């Protein structure tokens, strides 16, 4: 990669890591689940008895996604420095 002042910089290449790939796939799946739940909440009227249940499901999906992202961050940065 070339910087604005003309110097060249070699980019870091992350080592192949199956655990990182697995965690990344899990985060992607959980993001899809969160988006699905959020869409269901948006399509449900507030007067519907299922609205509270769908909001609860969305919050649970968000909690699981946050936990998975935290695991991924810990693995990639703290465990062996792959990123």
C-alpha beads as a LAMMPS data file, in Angstrom:
LAMMPS data file: protein, C-alpha beads

83 atoms
82 bonds

1 atom types
1 bond types

-500.0 500.0 xlo xhi
-500.0 500.0 ylo yhi
-500.0 500.0 zlo zhi

Masses

1 110.0

Atoms # bond

1 1 1 0.000 0.000 0.000
2 1 1 1.253 3.451 -0.814
3 1 1 0.788 6.375 1.560
4 1 1 -0.038 9.921 0.496
5 1 1 3.580 11.038 0.934
6 1 1 4.863 8.300 -1.389
7 1 1 6.133 5.830 1.214
8 1 1 5.198 2.207 0.809
9 1 1 3.791 0.216 3.723
10 1 1 3.488 -3.547 3.898
11 1 1 0.039 -4.568 5.148
12 1 1 -0.275 -7.100 7.938
13 1 1 -1.618 -10.453 6.822
14 1 1 -3.586 -12.320 9.467
15 1 1 -2.649 -15.961 9.926
16 1 1 -5.231 -18.579 8.969
17 1 1 -7.373 -19.257 12.034
18 1 1 -10.277 -21.713 12.051
19 1 1 -11.561 -20.455 15.400
20 1 1 -11.746 -16.877 14.111
21 1 1 -13.594 -18.069 11.011
22 1 1 -16.070 -20.014 13.160
23 1 1 -16.672 -17.055 15.468
24 1 1 -17.082 -14.705 12.493
25 1 1 -19.652 -17.049 10.935
26 1 1 -21.526 -17.233 14.229
27 1 1 -21.585 -13.408 14.478
28 1 1 -22.955 -13.162 10.943
29 1 1 -25.688 -15.688 11.724
30 1 1 -26.633 -13.870 14.935
31 1 1 -26.744 -10.530 13.098
32 1 1 -29.197 -12.043 10.624
33 1 1 -31.299 -13.311 13.516
34 1 1 -31.293 -9.857 15.141
35 1 1 -32.348 -8.188 11.890
36 1 1 -35.154 -10.719 11.457
37 1 1 -36.398 -10.047 14.992
38 1 1 -36.168 -6.281 14.475
39 1 1 -38.244 -6.571 11.289
40 1 1 -40.889 -8.578 13.163
41 1 1 -41.046 -5.897 15.858
42 1 1 -41.437 -3.152 13.243
43 1 1 -44.256 -5.035 11.522
44 1 1 -46.146 -5.726 14.759
45 1 1 -48.473 -3.056 16.080
46 1 1 -47.963 -1.978 19.678
47 1 1 -51.497 -3.014 20.570
48 1 1 -50.804 -6.619 19.498
49 1 1 -50.406 -8.952 22.505
50 1 1 -47.318 -10.520 20.855
51 1 1 -45.494 -7.173 20.643
52 1 1 -43.877 -7.482 24.082
53 1 1 -42.758 -11.037 23.327
54 1 1 -41.178 -9.966 20.033
55 1 1 -39.368 -7.062 21.690
56 1 1 -38.059 -9.488 24.310
57 1 1 -36.841 -11.841 21.557
58 1 1 -35.122 -8.932 19.803
59 1 1 -33.337 -7.880 23.002
60 1 1 -32.218 -11.474 23.586
61 1 1 -30.885 -11.686 20.015
62 1 1 -28.989 -8.411 20.568
63 1 1 -27.495 -9.773 23.807
64 1 1 -26.338 -12.962 22.047
65 1 1 -24.809 -10.940 19.186
66 1 1 -22.962 -8.668 21.626
67 1 1 -21.593 -11.702 23.484
68 1 1 -20.443 -13.343 20.234
69 1 1 -18.752 -10.114 19.096
70 1 1 -16.980 -9.878 22.453
71 1 1 -15.701 -13.460 22.070
72 1 1 -14.485 -12.693 18.558
73 1 1 -12.697 -9.543 19.702
74 1 1 -11.074 -11.324 22.608
75 1 1 -9.901 -14.163 20.411
76 1 1 -8.564 -12.022 17.631
77 1 1 -6.803 -9.348 19.647
78 1 1 -5.911 -10.813 23.026
79 1 1 -5.346 -14.525 22.432
80 1 1 -2.915 -14.562 19.514
81 1 1 -3.130 -11.236 17.758
82 1 1 -4.832 -12.215 14.527
83 1 1 -7.084 -9.544 13.053

Bonds

1 1 1 2
2 1 2 3
3 1 3 4
4 1 4 5
5 1 5 6
6 1 6 7
7 1 7 8
8 1 8 9
9 1 9 10
10 1 10 11
11 1 11 12
12 1 12 13
13 1 13 14
14 1 14 15
15 1 15 16
16 1 16 17
17 1 17 18
18 1 18 19
19 1 19 20
20 1 20 21
21 1 21 22
22 1 22 23
23 1 23 24
24 1 24 25
25 1 25 26
26 1 26 27
27 1 27 28
28 1 28 29
29 1 29 30
30 1 30 31
31 1 31 32
32 1 32 33
33 1 33 34
34 1 34 35
35 1 35 36
36 1 36 37
37 1 37 38
38 1 38 39
39 1 39 40
40 1 40 41
41 1 41 42
42 1 42 43
43 1 43 44
44 1 44 45
45 1 45 46
46 1 46 47
47 1 47 48
48 1 48 49
49 1 49 50
50 1 50 51
51 1 51 52
52 1 52 53
53 1 53 54
54 1 54 55
55 1 55 56
56 1 56 57
57 1 57 58
58 1 58 59
59 1 59 60
60 1 60 61
61 1 61 62
62 1 62 63
63 1 63 64
64 1 64 65
65 1 65 66
66 1 66 67
67 1 67 68
68 1 68 69
69 1 69 70
70 1 70 71
71 1 71 72
72 1 72 73
73 1 73 74
74 1 74 75
75 1 75 76
76 1 76 77
77 1 77 78
78 1 78 79
79 1 79 80
80 1 80 81
81 1 81 82
82 1 82 83
